[in-house]
Amino acid sequence: MNINREIIIYIVIIMVGIIAAQHMNVVVSGSMEPVFHRGDIVIIQKSNFLGIQEFDPAQLNVGEIVIYNATWFPEPVIHRIIDVRTDGEGRKFYVTQGDNNPTPDQGPVYPEQVKSRVITVGNQPIFLPRIGYITLWIRGL
């Protein structure tokens, strides 16, 4: 009976770890400084996590920090929404920009491109400073 209980505890710990890991993202550039630095790990919500919509990517606001699949860059980008607009076909899109970048990102960001958003308390994003450097080193970034 004691062994079964230990196995269940280990399974629960592993499942919690997997779920927690899926809600973290390592910052790979300095584009969001001074809010985040390279190697920080941000805590995120996903637009689709195992079929569960944790937030609606069509209902984002100026100031929110999102992770999206860019059309102009091969990796997901983490930047702040600086404007919400509508294109010529009436479709909503976001204008994004890194806090440390002098100009907005190259193209519009449509809600379907948004994969995650950074969780904030008040206006302060939740992150773990610098502990993502190991991941950057392993990935050769």
C-alpha atoms as a printed R data frame, in Angstrom:
    type eleno elety resid chain resno       x      y       z
1   ATOM     1    CA   MET     A     1   0.000  0.000   0.000
2   ATOM     2    CA   ASN     A     2   2.829  2.390   0.824
3   ATOM     3    CA   ILE     A     3   4.547  1.728  -2.552
4   ATOM     4    CA   ASN     A     4   1.348  2.548  -4.464
5   ATOM     5    CA   ARG     A     5   1.051  5.814  -2.587
6   ATOM     6    CA   GLU     A     6   4.654  6.738  -3.433
7   ATOM     7    CA   ILE     A     7   4.100  5.938  -7.104
8   ATOM     8    CA   ILE     A     8   1.025  8.174  -7.180
9   ATOM     9    CA   ILE     A     9   2.966 10.984  -5.491
10  ATOM    10    CA   TYR     A    10   5.786 10.668  -8.056
11  ATOM    11    CA   ILE     A    11   3.294 10.692 -10.934
12  ATOM    12    CA   VAL     A    12   1.621 13.816  -9.532
13  ATOM    13    CA   ILE     A    13   5.005 15.544  -9.105
14  ATOM    14    CA   ILE     A    14   5.999 14.678 -12.684
15  ATOM    15    CA   MET     A    15   2.648 15.908 -14.067
16  ATOM    16    CA   VAL     A    16   2.886 19.189 -12.126
17  ATOM    17    CA   GLY     A    17   6.436 19.642 -13.447
18  ATOM    18    CA   ILE     A    18   5.368 19.028 -17.043
19  ATOM    19    CA   ILE     A    19   2.444 21.446 -16.773
20  ATOM    20    CA   ALA     A    20   4.612 24.086 -15.067
21  ATOM    21    CA   ALA     A    21   7.338 23.744 -17.713
22  ATOM    22    CA   GLN     A    22   4.758 24.329 -20.447
23  ATOM    23    CA   HIS     A    23   3.900 27.656 -18.798
24  ATOM    24    CA   MET     A    24   7.417 29.087 -18.876
25  ATOM    25    CA   ASN     A    25   9.339 30.714 -21.706
26  ATOM    26    CA   VAL     A    26  13.004 31.706 -21.799
27  ATOM    27    CA   VAL     A    27  13.777 35.220 -23.049
28  ATOM    28    CA   VAL     A    28  16.434 34.892 -25.779
29  ATOM    29    CA   SER     A    29  17.171 38.518 -26.642
30  ATOM    30    CA   GLY     A    30  17.481 41.949 -25.087
31  ATOM    31    CA   SER     A    31  14.556 43.442 -27.010
32  ATOM    32    CA   MET     A    32  12.371 43.712 -23.900
33  ATOM    33    CA   GLU     A    33  14.968 45.274 -21.582
34  ATOM    34    CA   PRO     A    34  14.717 46.634 -18.949
35  ATOM    35    CA   VAL     A    35  11.544 44.622 -18.202
36  ATOM    36    CA   PHE     A    36  13.135 41.257 -19.106
37  ATOM    37    CA   HIS     A    37  16.714 40.343 -19.798
38  ATOM    38    CA   ARG     A    38  18.210 37.570 -21.857
39  ATOM    39    CA   GLY     A    39  18.003 34.377 -19.791
40  ATOM    40    CA   ASP     A    40  14.966 35.394 -17.744
41  ATOM    41    CA   ILE     A    41  12.091 32.916 -17.659
42  ATOM    42    CA   VAL     A    42   8.635 34.449 -18.031
43  ATOM    43    CA   ILE     A    43   5.501 32.802 -16.676
44  ATOM    44    CA   ILE     A    44   2.838 32.536 -19.381
45  ATOM    45    CA   GLN     A    45  -0.723 31.585 -20.209
46  ATOM    46    CA   LYS     A    46  -1.346 29.712 -23.455
47  ATOM    47    CA   SER     A    47  -4.013 30.439 -26.025
48  ATOM    48    CA   ASN     A    48  -4.379 26.661 -26.449
49  ATOM    49    CA   PHE     A    49  -3.043 24.273 -23.828
50  ATOM    50    CA   LEU     A    50  -4.164 20.713 -24.533
51  ATOM    51    CA   GLY     A    51  -7.421 22.042 -25.964
52  ATOM    52    CA   ILE     A    52  -8.007 24.487 -23.109
53  ATOM    53    CA   GLN     A    53  -8.133 28.183 -24.000
54  ATOM    54    CA   GLU     A    54  -6.463 29.954 -21.064
55  ATOM    55    CA   PHE     A    55  -7.095 33.364 -22.620
56  ATOM    56    CA   ASP     A    56  -8.727 34.689 -25.772
57  ATOM    57    CA   PRO     A    57  -6.069 36.014 -28.173
58  ATOM    58    CA   ALA     A    58  -8.726 38.173 -29.854
59  ATOM    59    CA   GLN     A    59  -9.312 40.099 -26.599
60  ATOM    60    CA   LEU     A    60  -5.847 41.476 -25.850
61  ATOM    61    CA   ASN     A    61  -5.118 45.078 -24.918
62  ATOM    62    CA   VAL     A    62  -2.399 47.646 -25.379
63  ATOM    63    CA   GLY     A    63   0.365 47.031 -22.856
64  ATOM    64    CA   GLU     A    64   0.064 43.247 -22.711
65  ATOM    65    CA   ILE     A    65   3.180 41.234 -23.498
66  ATOM    66    CA   VAL     A    66   2.582 38.370 -25.912
67  ATOM    67    CA   ILE     A    67   4.515 35.577 -27.553
68  ATOM    68    CA   TYR     A    68   3.584 35.171 -31.183
69  ATOM    69    CA   ASN     A    69   4.670 33.412 -34.342
70  ATOM    70    CA   ALA     A    70   6.132 36.199 -36.450
71  ATOM    71    CA   THR     A    71   5.969 36.214 -40.232
72  ATOM    72    CA   TRP     A    72   9.339 37.978 -40.333
73  ATOM    73    CA   PHE     A    73  11.353 35.834 -37.885
74  ATOM    74    CA   PRO     A    74  11.746 32.035 -37.643
75  ATOM    75    CA   GLU     A    75  11.332 31.813 -33.830
76  ATOM    76    CA   PRO     A    76   8.457 32.979 -31.589
77  ATOM    77    CA   VAL     A    77   8.769 36.640 -30.595
78  ATOM    78    CA   ILE     A    78   7.987 38.089 -27.156
79  ATOM    79    CA   HIS     A    79   6.969 41.757 -27.429
80  ATOM    80    CA   ARG     A    80   4.449 44.235 -26.069
81  ATOM    81    CA   ILE     A    81   1.226 45.241 -27.822
82  ATOM    82    CA   ILE     A    82   1.458 48.982 -28.519
83  ATOM    83    CA   ASP     A    83  -1.689 49.395 -30.628
84  ATOM    84    CA   VAL     A    84  -4.825 47.526 -31.709
85  ATOM    85    CA   ARG     A    85  -6.015 48.169 -35.270
86  ATOM    86    CA   THR     A    86  -8.229 46.811 -38.032
87  ATOM    87    CA   ASP     A    87  -6.978 45.968 -41.529
88  ATOM    88    CA   GLY     A    88  -8.723 46.779 -44.827
89  ATOM    89    CA   GLU     A    89 -10.786 43.594 -44.565
90  ATOM    90    CA   GLY     A    90 -12.054 44.487 -41.091
91  ATOM    91    CA   ARG     A    91  -9.805 41.982 -39.295
92  ATOM    92    CA   LYS     A    92  -8.361 42.977 -35.929
93  ATOM    93    CA   PHE     A    93  -4.586 42.933 -35.537
94  ATOM    94    CA   TYR     A    94  -1.979 44.057 -33.042
95  ATOM    95    CA   VAL     A    95   1.039 46.286 -33.493
96  ATOM    96    CA   THR     A    96   3.873 44.995 -31.316
97  ATOM    97    CA   GLN     A    97   7.272 46.301 -30.312
98  ATOM    98    CA   GLY     A    98  10.082 45.298 -28.012
99  ATOM    99    CA   ASP     A    99  10.472 47.817 -25.179
100 ATOM   100    CA   ASN     A   100  14.157 48.182 -26.103
101 ATOM   101    CA   ASN     A   101  13.524 48.489 -29.868
102 ATOM   102    CA   PRO     A   102  13.323 51.880 -31.603
103 ATOM   103    CA   THR     A   103  10.526 50.866 -34.022
104 ATOM   104    CA   PRO     A   104   7.491 48.563 -34.078
105 ATOM   105    CA   ASP     A   105   7.780 45.018 -35.393
106 ATOM   106    CA   GLN     A   106   7.718 44.551 -39.153
107 ATOM   107    CA   GLY     A   107   4.231 43.190 -39.645
108 ATOM   108    CA   PRO     A   108   0.777 43.014 -38.124
109 ATOM   109    CA   VAL     A   109   0.110 40.333 -35.517
110 ATOM   110    CA   TYR     A   110  -3.269 38.680 -35.946
111 ATOM   111    CA   PRO     A   111  -4.913 36.946 -32.974
112 ATOM   112    CA   GLU     A   112  -4.304 33.497 -34.477
113 ATOM   113    CA   GLN     A   113  -0.535 34.185 -34.386
114 ATOM   114    CA   VAL     A   114  -0.588 34.822 -30.624
115 ATOM   115    CA   LYS     A   115   0.386 31.650 -28.772
116 ATOM   116    CA   SER     A   116   0.917 32.946 -25.226
117 ATOM   117    CA   ARG     A   117   0.807 35.999 -23.028
118 ATOM   118    CA   VAL     A   118   2.939 36.877 -20.044
119 ATOM   119    CA   ILE     A   119   1.094 36.720 -16.731
120 ATOM   120    CA   THR     A   120   1.177 39.967 -14.792
121 ATOM   121    CA   VAL     A   121   0.243 41.012 -11.280
122 ATOM   122    CA   GLY     A   122  -0.872 44.596 -11.496
123 ATOM   123    CA   ASN     A   123   1.335 45.849 -14.301
124 ATOM   124    CA   GLN     A   124   4.335 43.753 -13.257
125 ATOM   125    CA   PRO     A   125   5.087 40.667 -15.342
126 ATOM   126    CA   ILE     A   126   5.954 37.493 -13.456
127 ATOM   127    CA   PHE     A   127   9.384 36.099 -14.292
128 ATOM   128    CA   LEU     A   128  12.345 34.246 -12.839
129 ATOM   129    CA   PRO     A   129  15.519 36.272 -13.407
130 ATOM   130    CA   ARG     A   130  18.430 34.779 -15.331
131 ATOM   131    CA   ILE     A   131  17.853 31.078 -14.607
132 ATOM   132    CA   GLY     A   132  17.107 30.380 -18.267
133 ATOM   133    CA   TYR     A   133  20.759 30.842 -19.241
134 ATOM   134    CA   ILE     A   134  21.258 27.082 -19.012
135 ATOM   135    CA   THR     A   135  18.604 26.560 -21.687
136 ATOM   136    CA   LEU     A   136  20.211 29.218 -23.901
137 ATOM   137    CA   TRP     A   137  23.596 27.558 -23.511
138 ATOM   138    CA   ILE     A   138  22.216 24.109 -24.354
139 ATOM   139    CA   ARG     A   139  20.412 25.482 -27.439
140 ATOM   140    CA   GLY     A   140  23.519 27.357 -28.532
141 ATOM   141    CA   LEU     A   141  21.839 30.741 -28.327
